[in-house]
């Protein structure tokens, strides 16, 4: 794809070889719809094949959110729709694996709340930097589906199995400060310092030995590649859950802004 073909991503090419990519749906806190989800599977190849780019920085438009999860109408279309679910499964896998495959370092400037596919992008970045005021959650279980997207491949590495199980099974929010304390992000800073710091680090990487930096990234990503079968299984289970009655209730509760009353909890 050409940069001009993207509808919900903005590109700002810096003179030093840094490309700033911005998720751009600020009117709904950069929530992912079908189009943005698809674009997030394509953008890594587009930038990786651009010889003028050495480092990628990704952030969210506005000062409220990196990405506030999936658009409710888009999620609702998945429930009980096998064809739609299969498409979403492939795209979710592509986002994770293409970020791992991208030779160039990726820095995420997490300027606000991060949920869903946006959280996958934020956490799969090589160097995540988060605002103190930001919060994030993997909220799959609140929708009545098991944790997928990215969590199984990286959360146990970042914060340990006990913490990963706790936060993924309860879907509690994690603050920027808590994320730094648990080792889930590289840095936690006041919101106004997040993007400047991300760009500073990107400039440093752009001036470094590219084979050395890229080789280090690819080597360390081997830890996540070993968890590839676990991640693939998590996606399969998540998508199977979208065919069940709990997902129907979970999505309805999400759209109606109420507590879910899952059928499986009432047996």
MITORNU-246522 format. One record per residue: residue number from 1; residue in three letters; x, y, z of N, C-alpha, C in turn. Coordinates in steps of 0.2 Angstrom, whole numbers, plus 5000, padded with zeros to 4 digits. Atoms other than C-alpha are relative to their C-alpha. Layout:
<nodes>
NUM, ALA, X, Y, Z, X, Y, Z, X, Y, Z
...
</nodes>
This chain:
<nodes>
1, UNK, 5004, 4994, 5000, 5000, 5000, 5000, 5004, 5006, 5000
2, UNK, 4997, 4993, 5000, 5005, 5018, 4997, 4997, 5004, 5006
3, UNK, 5002, 4996, 4994, 5004, 5030, 5012, 4994, 5004, 4999
4, UNK, 5006, 4996, 5002, 4991, 5040, 5003, 4993, 4996, 5000
5, UNK, 5006, 5004, 5000, 4979, 5025, 5003, 4997, 4998, 5007
6, UNK, 5003, 5001, 4993, 4977, 5024, 5022, 4995, 5005, 5002
7, UNK, 5006, 4995, 4998, 4961, 5032, 5029, 5001, 5002, 5007
8, UNK, 5000, 4998, 4993, 4964, 5031, 5048, 5007, 5000, 5003
9, UNK, 4993, 4999, 4997, 4983, 5032, 5050, 5003, 5006, 4996
10, UNK, 4996, 4994, 5002, 4993, 5048, 5048, 5008, 4999, 5000
11, UNK, 4993, 5001, 5000, 5011, 5048, 5043, 5004, 5007, 4999
12, UNK, 4996, 4994, 5000, 5024, 5061, 5047, 5008, 4998, 5000
13, UNK, 4994, 5002, 5001, 5041, 5058, 5040, 5005, 5005, 5002
14, UNK, 4995, 4995, 4997, 5056, 5066, 5050, 5006, 4999, 4995
15, UNK, 4994, 5000, 5004, 5072, 5071, 5041, 5005, 4995, 5003
16, UNK, 4995, 5005, 4997, 5082, 5059, 5053, 4998, 4993, 4999
17, UNK, 5001, 5007, 5001, 5074, 5043, 5046, 4995, 4997, 5005
18, UNK, 5005, 5002, 4996, 5060, 5042, 5059, 4993, 5001, 4997
19, UNK, 5007, 4999, 5002, 5042, 5039, 5054, 4995, 5000, 5006
20, UNK, 5005, 4999, 4994, 5029, 5045, 5066, 4993, 4998, 4997
21, UNK, 5006, 5002, 5002, 5013, 5035, 5063, 4994, 5001, 5005
22, UNK, 5005, 4998, 4996, 4997, 5041, 5071, 4993, 4997, 4999
23, UNK, 5007, 5002, 5001, 4981, 5032, 5074, 4995, 5006, 5000
24, UNK, 5004, 4993, 5000, 4968, 5045, 5069, 4993, 4999, 4999
25, UNK, 5008, 5000, 5000, 4950, 5043, 5074, 4999, 5003, 5007
26, UNK, 5000, 4997, 4994, 4951, 5056, 5088, 4993, 5001, 5003
27, UNK, 5007, 4998, 4998, 4932, 5059, 5088, 4997, 4994, 5004
28, UNK, 5002, 5006, 4995, 4930, 5041, 5096, 5006, 4997, 5003
29, UNK, 4995, 5002, 4996, 4946, 5040, 5105, 5004, 4995, 4996
30, UNK, 4996, 5004, 5005, 4955, 5031, 5090, 4998, 4993, 5001
31, UNK, 5003, 5006, 5000, 4944, 5016, 5092, 5001, 4996, 4994
32, UNK, 4999, 5004, 5006, 4947, 5002, 5079, 4994, 4998, 4997
33, UNK, 5006, 5003, 5004, 4934, 4999, 5066, 5003, 4995, 4995
34, UNK, 4997, 5005, 5005, 4936, 4986, 5052, 5005, 5002, 4996
35, UNK, 4995, 4997, 5005, 4946, 4997, 5041, 5006, 5002, 5004
36, UNK, 4994, 4999, 4997, 4958, 5003, 5054, 5004, 4993, 5002
37, UNK, 4998, 5006, 4999, 4960, 4985, 5060, 5004, 4997, 4995
38, UNK, 4996, 5003, 5006, 4965, 4980, 5043, 5006, 5004, 4998
39, UNK, 4994, 4996, 5002, 4976, 4995, 5040, 5006, 4998, 5005
40, UNK, 4995, 5002, 4995, 4986, 4989, 5056, 5003, 4994, 4998
41, UNK, 4996, 5006, 5002, 4990, 4973, 5047, 5004, 5002, 4994
42, UNK, 4996, 4999, 5006, 4997, 4982, 5032, 5006, 5005, 5001
43, UNK, 4996, 4995, 4999, 5006, 4997, 5039, 5008, 4998, 5001
44, UNK, 4994, 5002, 4998, 5021, 4988, 5045, 5004, 4998, 4994
45, UNK, 4996, 5001, 5006, 5026, 4981, 5028, 5001, 5006, 4996
46, UNK, 4999, 4994, 5004, 5023, 4998, 5020, 5006, 5004, 5003
47, UNK, 4994, 4996, 4997, 5035, 5007, 5032, 5007, 4996, 5000
48, UNK, 4994, 5004, 5001, 5047, 4992, 5032, 5003, 5000, 4994
49, UNK, 4997, 5000, 5006, 5049, 4993, 5014, 5002, 5007, 4997
50, UNK, 4998, 4994, 5002, 5052, 5011, 5014, 5008, 5001, 5002
51, UNK, 4993, 5000, 4998, 5071, 5013, 5013, 5002, 5006, 5004
52, UNK, 4998, 4993, 4996, 5071, 5031, 5020, 4998, 5000, 5007
53, UNK, 5002, 5000, 4993, 5064, 5025, 5036, 5004, 4995, 5004
54, UNK, 4996, 5004, 4996, 5075, 5018, 5050, 4996, 4998, 5007
55, UNK, 5004, 5001, 4993, 5063, 5019, 5066, 4993, 5002, 4999
56, UNK, 5007, 4998, 5000, 5045, 5019, 5068, 4997, 5002, 5007
57, UNK, 5004, 4998, 4993, 5035, 5029, 5082, 4993, 5000, 4998
58, UNK, 5007, 5000, 5001, 5017, 5025, 5084, 4996, 5003, 5006
59, UNK, 5003, 4997, 4995, 5005, 5035, 5094, 4992, 5001, 4998
60, UNK, 5007, 4999, 5002, 4986, 5040, 5095, 4999, 5008, 5000
61, UNK, 5001, 4993, 5001, 4979, 5057, 5089, 4996, 5002, 5007
62, UNK, 5003, 4997, 4994, 4973, 5069, 5103, 5004, 4998, 5006
63, UNK, 4997, 5001, 4994, 4977, 5068, 5121, 4996, 4996, 5005
64, UNK, 5004, 5004, 4995, 4964, 5056, 5128, 5002, 4993, 4999
65, UNK, 5000, 5008, 5001, 4968, 5039, 5120, 5005, 4999, 4995
66, UNK, 4996, 5003, 5005, 4981, 5029, 5111, 4995, 4996, 4996
67, UNK, 5006, 5003, 5003, 4966, 5018, 5106, 4995, 4997, 5005
68, UNK, 5005, 5002, 4995, 4950, 5015, 5116, 4997, 4993, 4997
69, UNK, 5003, 5006, 5001, 4947, 4997, 5110, 4997, 5000, 4993
70, UNK, 5004, 5001, 5006, 4936, 4991, 5096, 4994, 5004, 5000
71, UNK, 5006, 4996, 5001, 4922, 5001, 5089, 4994, 4994, 5001
72, UNK, 5005, 5004, 4998, 4906, 4993, 5097, 4996, 4997, 4994
73, UNK, 5004, 5002, 5005, 4897, 4991, 5081, 5004, 4994, 4996
74, UNK, 4995, 5005, 5003, 4912, 4982, 5073, 5000, 4993, 5004
75, UNK, 5000, 5006, 4995, 4913, 4970, 5088, 4994, 4996, 4999
76, UNK, 5006, 5003, 5000, 4895, 4966, 5087, 4999, 4996, 4994
77, UNK, 5001, 5004, 5006, 4896, 4960, 5069, 5004, 4994, 5000
78, UNK, 4996, 5006, 5000, 4908, 4947, 5074, 4996, 4994, 5004
79, UNK, 5003, 5005, 4996, 4896, 4938, 5086, 4996, 4995, 4996
80, UNK, 5003, 5005, 5004, 4890, 4922, 5078, 5001, 5000, 4993
81, UNK, 4999, 5000, 5007, 4897, 4926, 5061, 5007, 4997, 4999
82, UNK, 4994, 5004, 5001, 4909, 4913, 5057, 5005, 5003, 4995
83, UNK, 4996, 4997, 5005, 4916, 4921, 5041, 5003, 5006, 5002
84, UNK, 4998, 4994, 4997, 4918, 4938, 5050, 5006, 4998, 5005
85, UNK, 4995, 5002, 4995, 4927, 4929, 5064, 5007, 4998, 4997
86, UNK, 4994, 5003, 5004, 4939, 4920, 5052, 5005, 5006, 4998
87, UNK, 4996, 4994, 5002, 4944, 4937, 5045, 5003, 5004, 5005
88, UNK, 4997, 4997, 4994, 4947, 4945, 5062, 5005, 4996, 5003
89, UNK, 4995, 5004, 4998, 4957, 4930, 5067, 5007, 5001, 4996
90, UNK, 4994, 4999, 5004, 4969, 4932, 5053, 5003, 5007, 5001
91, UNK, 4997, 4993, 4999, 4971, 4951, 5055, 5003, 5000, 5007
92, UNK, 4997, 4999, 4993, 4974, 4949, 5074, 5007, 4997, 5000
93, UNK, 4993, 5003, 5000, 4988, 4937, 5070, 5005, 5004, 4996
94, UNK, 4995, 4996, 5004, 4995, 4948, 5056, 5003, 5006, 5004
95, UNK, 4998, 4994, 4997, 4996, 4963, 5067, 5006, 4998, 5005
96, UNK, 4995, 5002, 4995, 5007, 4953, 5080, 5006, 4998, 4996
97, UNK, 4994, 5003, 5003, 5018, 4943, 5068, 5003, 5005, 4995
98, UNK, 4996, 4995, 5004, 5021, 4958, 5056, 5004, 5005, 5004
99, UNK, 4995, 4995, 4996, 5027, 4969, 5070, 5006, 4996, 5002
100, UNK, 4994, 5003, 4999, 5038, 4955, 5075, 5005, 4999, 4994
101, UNK, 4996, 5001, 5006, 5044, 4953, 5057, 5003, 5006, 4998
102, UNK, 4997, 4993, 5003, 5047, 4972, 5054, 5007, 5000, 5003
103, UNK, 4993, 5000, 4998, 5066, 4974, 5054, 5001, 5006, 5004
104, UNK, 4999, 4994, 4997, 5065, 4992, 5060, 4997, 5000, 5007
105, UNK, 5003, 5000, 4994, 5063, 4996, 5078, 4993, 5004, 5001
106, UNK, 5007, 4997, 4999, 5045, 5001, 5084, 5000, 5003, 5007
107, UNK, 5001, 4997, 4994, 5042, 5013, 5098, 4993, 5002, 5001
108, UNK, 5007, 4998, 4999, 5025, 5016, 5105, 5000, 5006, 5005
109, UNK, 5001, 4994, 4996, 5021, 5033, 5113, 4992, 4999, 5002
110, UNK, 5006, 5002, 4997, 5006, 5027, 5124, 4997, 5006, 5004
111, UNK, 5001, 4994, 4997, 4998, 5044, 5127, 4993, 5000, 5004
112, UNK, 5007, 5001, 4997, 4981, 5038, 5134, 4998, 4993, 5001
113, UNK, 5002, 5006, 4999, 4970, 5024, 5137, 5001, 4995, 4994
114, UNK, 4999, 5005, 5005, 4974, 5008, 5127, 4996, 4994, 5001
115, UNK, 5004, 5006, 4999, 4962, 4993, 5124, 5000, 4997, 4993
116, UNK, 5002, 5003, 5006, 4959, 4980, 5111, 5006, 5000, 4995
117, UNK, 4995, 5000, 5005, 4969, 4980, 5095, 5005, 5006, 5001
118, UNK, 4995, 4994, 4999, 4977, 4997, 5099, 5005, 4998, 5006
119, UNK, 4995, 5002, 4995, 4984, 4989, 5115, 5005, 4995, 4997
120, UNK, 4996, 5005, 5004, 4991, 4975, 5104, 5006, 5004, 4997
121, UNK, 4994, 4996, 5004, 5001, 4988, 5094, 5004, 5003, 5006
122, UNK, 4996, 4997, 4995, 5006, 4997, 5110, 5005, 4996, 5004
123, UNK, 4995, 5005, 4996, 5013, 4982, 5119, 5004, 4996, 4996
124, UNK, 4996, 5004, 5004, 5020, 4973, 5104, 5006, 5004, 4997
125, UNK, 4995, 4996, 5002, 5031, 4988, 5101, 5006, 4998, 5003
126, UNK, 4993, 5002, 4997, 5050, 4985, 5104, 5001, 5005, 5006
127, UNK, 4999, 4996, 4994, 5050, 5000, 5116, 4994, 5004, 5002
128, UNK, 5006, 4997, 4998, 5034, 5005, 5124, 5001, 5006, 5005
129, UNK, 5000, 4995, 4995, 5033, 5022, 5133, 4993, 5003, 5001
130, UNK, 5007, 4999, 4998, 5017, 5026, 5143, 5000, 5007, 5004
131, UNK, 5001, 4994, 4995, 5010, 5042, 5151, 4998, 4998, 5007
132, UNK, 5002, 5001, 4994, 5008, 5042, 5169, 4992, 5000, 5001
133, UNK, 5008, 5000, 4999, 4989, 5046, 5167, 4997, 4995, 4995
134, UNK, 5003, 5005, 5004, 4987, 5032, 5154, 4998, 4994, 5004
135, UNK, 5002, 5006, 4997, 4978, 5016, 5158, 4999, 4995, 4994
136, UNK, 5002, 5005, 5005, 4976, 5000, 5149, 4997, 4993, 5003
137, UNK, 5002, 5007, 4998, 4967, 4983, 5150, 4999, 4996, 4994
138, UNK, 5002, 5005, 5005, 4965, 4967, 5140, 4993, 4998, 5003
139, UNK, 5007, 5001, 4998, 4946, 4967, 5142, 4996, 4994, 4997
140, UNK, 5003, 5006, 5004, 4942, 4951, 5132, 4995, 4997, 5005
141, UNK, 5005, 5004, 4996, 4934, 4942, 5147, 4994, 5004, 5001
142, UNK, 5006, 4996, 4998, 4922, 4956, 5150, 4995, 5000, 4994
143, UNK, 5005, 5001, 5006, 4915, 4953, 5132, 4998, 4992, 5000
144, UNK, 5002, 5007, 5000, 4913, 4934, 5136, 5005, 4996, 4995
145, UNK, 4996, 5004, 5005, 4928, 4929, 5125, 5007, 5000, 5004
146, UNK, 4993, 5001, 4996, 4946, 4923, 5131, 5005, 5005, 4997
147, UNK, 4995, 4995, 5002, 4961, 4934, 5130, 5004, 4998, 4993
148, UNK, 4996, 5002, 5006, 4968, 4934, 5112, 5004, 5006, 4998
149, UNK, 4997, 4994, 5003, 4975, 4948, 5101, 5008, 5000, 5000
150, UNK, 4992, 5000, 4999, 4993, 4948, 5109, 5002, 4998, 5006
151, UNK, 4998, 5000, 4993, 4992, 4945, 5127, 5004, 4993, 5002
152, UNK, 4997, 5007, 4999, 4997, 4926, 5127, 5007, 5000, 4998
153, UNK, 4993, 5001, 5003, 5013, 4929, 5117, 5005, 5004, 5004
154, UNK, 4995, 4996, 4997, 5020, 4943, 5128, 4999, 5002, 5007
155, UNK, 5001, 4998, 4993, 5012, 4947, 5144, 5004, 4996, 5005
156, UNK, 4996, 5004, 4995, 5020, 4932, 5154, 5007, 5002, 5000
157, UNK, 4993, 4998, 5000, 5037, 4938, 5148, 5001, 5007, 5003
158, UNK, 5000, 4993, 4997, 5033, 4956, 5153, 4999, 5000, 5007
159, UNK, 5002, 4999, 4993, 5025, 4954, 5170, 5000, 4994, 5004
160, UNK, 5000, 5006, 4996, 5027, 4936, 5175, 4993, 4996, 4999
161, UNK, 5007, 5004, 5001, 5013, 4922, 5174, 4995, 5002, 5005
162, UNK, 5005, 4999, 4995, 5005, 4926, 5190, 4996, 5007, 4999
163, UNK, 5003, 4994, 5001, 5002, 4944, 5186, 4996, 5000, 4993
164, UNK, 5004, 5000, 5006, 4997, 4940, 5168, 4993, 4996, 5001
165, UNK, 5006, 5003, 4999, 4984, 4928, 5174, 4995, 5004, 5004
166, UNK, 5005, 4996, 4996, 4977, 4940, 5187, 4997, 5005, 4995
167, UNK, 5003, 4995, 5003, 4975, 4954, 5175, 4996, 4998, 4994
168, UNK, 5004, 5003, 5006, 4969, 4944, 5160, 4994, 4997, 5002
169, UNK, 5006, 5003, 4998, 4956, 4935, 5170, 4995, 5004, 5003
170, UNK, 5004, 4995, 4997, 4950, 4950, 5179, 4998, 5006, 4996
171, UNK, 5000, 4994, 5005, 4952, 4963, 5165, 5000, 5006, 5004
172, UNK, 4999, 4994, 4997, 4957, 4976, 5178, 5005, 5004, 4996
173, UNK, 4996, 4995, 5003, 4965, 4992, 5172, 5007, 5000, 5003
174, UNK, 4993, 4999, 4997, 4984, 4994, 5174, 5002, 5008, 4998
175, UNK, 4998, 4993, 5001, 4990, 5012, 5176, 5007, 5000, 4997
176, UNK, 4993, 4999, 5002, 5006, 5019, 5168, 5005, 4998, 5005
177, UNK, 4995, 5001, 4995, 5015, 5019, 5184, 5001, 4992, 5002
178, UNK, 5000, 5007, 4999, 5010, 5001, 5188, 5003, 4996, 4995
179, UNK, 4997, 5004, 5005, 5015, 4995, 5171, 5008, 5001, 5000
180, UNK, 4993, 5000, 5000, 5032, 5002, 5173, 5003, 4996, 5006
181, UNK, 4998, 5004, 4995, 5034, 4994, 5190, 5000, 4993, 4999
182, UNK, 5001, 5008, 5002, 5029, 4977, 5183, 5005, 4999, 4994
183, UNK, 4996, 5001, 5005, 5041, 4979, 5169, 4997, 4999, 4993
184, UNK, 5004, 5001, 5007, 5028, 4980, 5155, 5001, 5005, 4995
185, UNK, 4998, 4995, 5004, 5034, 4996, 5148, 5007, 5002, 5001
186, UNK, 4993, 4998, 5000, 5051, 5004, 5145, 5001, 5006, 5005
187, UNK, 5000, 4994, 4996, 5047, 5021, 5153, 4993, 5002, 5001
188, UNK, 5006, 4997, 4998, 5033, 5030, 5162, 5001, 5007, 5001
189, UNK, 4999, 4993, 5000, 5032, 5049, 5160, 4994, 5004, 5000
190, UNK, 5006, 4995, 5000, 5020, 5064, 5162, 4998, 5000, 4992
191, UNK, 5003, 5001, 5007, 5009, 5064, 5146, 5004, 5004, 4995
192, UNK, 4997, 4996, 5005, 5017, 5079, 5138, 5007, 4999, 4999
193, UNK, 4993, 5002, 5001, 5034, 5071, 5139, 5001, 4993, 4996
194, UNK, 5000, 5007, 5003, 5029, 5054, 5131, 5003, 5000, 4993
195, UNK, 4998, 5000, 5007, 5030, 5058, 5113, 5007, 5003, 4998
196, UNK, 4993, 4998, 5001, 5046, 5069, 5114, 5005, 4995, 5002
197, UNK, 4995, 5005, 4998, 5055, 5056, 5123, 5000, 4994, 4995
198, UNK, 5000, 5005, 5005, 5049, 5043, 5110, 5004, 5002, 4994
199, UNK, 4996, 4997, 5006, 5056, 5054, 5096, 5007, 5001, 5002
200, UNK, 4993, 4999, 4998, 5072, 5057, 5106, 5003, 4993, 4999
201, UNK, 4997, 5007, 5001, 5075, 5038, 5107, 5000, 4998, 4993
202, UNK, 5000, 5002, 5007, 5070, 5035, 5089, 5006, 5004, 4997
203, UNK, 4994, 4997, 5003, 5083, 5048, 5084, 5006, 4997, 5002
204, UNK, 4994, 5004, 4998, 5096, 5039, 5094, 5001, 4994, 4997
205, UNK, 4999, 5006, 5004, 5092, 5023, 5086, 5001, 5001, 4993
206, UNK, 4999, 4998, 5007, 5092, 5031, 5069, 5007, 5001, 4998
207, UNK, 4993, 4998, 5000, 5109, 5037, 5072, 5005, 4994, 5001
208, UNK, 4996, 5005, 4999, 5115, 5020, 5077, 5002, 4995, 4995
209, UNK, 4998, 5005, 5005, 5122, 5004, 5068, 4993, 4996, 4999
210, UNK, 5007, 5003, 5002, 5106, 4998, 5059, 5001, 4992, 5000
211, UNK, 5000, 5007, 4999, 5112, 4980, 5057, 5000, 4997, 5007
212, UNK, 4999, 5002, 4993, 5117, 4979, 5075, 4993, 5001, 5004
213, UNK, 5007, 4998, 4997, 5100, 4987, 5081, 4995, 4995, 4998
214, UNK, 5005, 5004, 5002, 5089, 4977, 5070, 5002, 4992, 5001
215, UNK, 4998, 5006, 4998, 5099, 4961, 5074, 4998, 4998, 5007
216, UNK, 5002, 5001, 4993, 5096, 4963, 5092, 4993, 5000, 5001
217, UNK, 5007, 5001, 4999, 5078, 4966, 5090, 4998, 4993, 4997
218, UNK, 5002, 5007, 5003, 5076, 4950, 5079, 5002, 4994, 5005
219, UNK, 4998, 5005, 4996, 5086, 4940, 5091, 4996, 4999, 5006
220, UNK, 5004, 5000, 4995, 5076, 4945, 5106, 4993, 4998, 4999
221, UNK, 5006, 5002, 5002, 5060, 4942, 5097, 4999, 4993, 5000
222, UNK, 5001, 5007, 4999, 5064, 4924, 5097, 4997, 4997, 5006
223, UNK, 5003, 5002, 4994, 5058, 4923, 5114, 4992, 5000, 4999
224, UNK, 5008, 5000, 5001, 5040, 4928, 5108, 4999, 4995, 4995
225, UNK, 5001, 5005, 5005, 5042, 4917, 5093, 4999, 4993, 5003
226, UNK, 5001, 5006, 4997, 5044, 4902, 5104, 4993, 4999, 5003
227, UNK, 5006, 5001, 4998, 5027, 4906, 5111, 4994, 5001, 4995
228, UNK, 5005, 5000, 5005, 5019, 4907, 5094, 4994, 4995, 5000
229, UNK, 5006, 5005, 4999, 5009, 4891, 5096, 4995, 5001, 5005
230, UNK, 5005, 4998, 4995, 5002, 4897, 5112, 4996, 5006, 4998
231, UNK, 5004, 4995, 5002, 4997, 4913, 5104, 4995, 4998, 4995
232, UNK, 5005, 5003, 5005, 4989, 4904, 5089, 4994, 4997, 5004
233, UNK, 5006, 5003, 4997, 4979, 4894, 5101, 4996, 5005, 5004
234, UNK, 5004, 4995, 4996, 4973, 4909, 5111, 4996, 5004, 4995
235, UNK, 5004, 4997, 5005, 4967, 4917, 5095, 4994, 4995, 4998
236, UNK, 5005, 5005, 5002, 4957, 4900, 5090, 4995, 5000, 5006
237, UNK, 5005, 5000, 4994, 4949, 4900, 5108, 4996, 5006, 5000
238, UNK, 5003, 4994, 5000, 4945, 4918, 5107, 4994, 5000, 4995
239, UNK, 5005, 5000, 5006, 4936, 4916, 5090, 4995, 4995, 5001
240, UNK, 5005, 5005, 4998, 4927, 4901, 5096, 4995, 5003, 5005
241, UNK, 5004, 4997, 4995, 4920, 4911, 5111, 4995, 5005, 4996
242, UNK, 5004, 4996, 5004, 4913, 4923, 5098, 4993, 4997, 4997
243, UNK, 5006, 5003, 5002, 4901, 4910, 5093, 4995, 4998, 5005
244, UNK, 5004, 5002, 4995, 4894, 4907, 5110, 4995, 5005, 5003
245, UNK, 5005, 4995, 4997, 4880, 4915, 5121, 5003, 5005, 5004
246, UNK, 4997, 4995, 4995, 4892, 4923, 5133, 5002, 5006, 4996
247, UNK, 4998, 4994, 5004, 4899, 4934, 5119, 4994, 5004, 4998
248, UNK, 5006, 4996, 5001, 4882, 4939, 5114, 4998, 5004, 5005
249, UNK, 5002, 4996, 4994, 4878, 4945, 5131, 5006, 5005, 5002
250, UNK, 4995, 4996, 4998, 4895, 4952, 5134, 5000, 5006, 4995
251, UNK, 5000, 4994, 5005, 4894, 4963, 5118, 4994, 5004, 5001
252, UNK, 5006, 4996, 4999, 4877, 4968, 5122, 5001, 5005, 5006
253, UNK, 4999, 4996, 4994, 4882, 4974, 5139, 5005, 5005, 4999
254, UNK, 4995, 4995, 5002, 4897, 4983, 5132, 4996, 5006, 4997
255, UNK, 5003, 4994, 5004, 4886, 4993, 5120, 4995, 5003, 5004
256, UNK, 5006, 4997, 4996, 4872, 4996, 5133, 5003, 5003, 5007
257, UNK, 4996, 4998, 4994, 4886, 5001, 5146, 4997, 4998, 5007
258, UNK, 5002, 5003, 4993, 4880, 4989, 5160, 5004, 4994, 5001
259, UNK, 4996, 5006, 4998, 4887, 4974, 5169, 4997, 4994, 4996
260, UNK, 5002, 5006, 5004, 4886, 4958, 5159, 4997, 4995, 5005
261, UNK, 5003, 5005, 4997, 4875, 4944, 5165, 5001, 4993, 4996
262, UNK, 4998, 5005, 5005, 4884, 4929, 5157, 4996, 4994, 5001
263, UNK, 5004, 5006, 4999, 4873, 4913, 5154, 5004, 4995, 5003
264, UNK, 4996, 5005, 4997, 4888, 4902, 5159, 5001, 5001, 5007
265, UNK, 4999, 4999, 4993, 4889, 4910, 5176, 4993, 4999, 5004
266, UNK, 5007, 5001, 4997, 4870, 4906, 5179, 4998, 4993, 5000
267, UNK, 5002, 5007, 5001, 4871, 4887, 5176, 5001, 4997, 5007
</nodes>
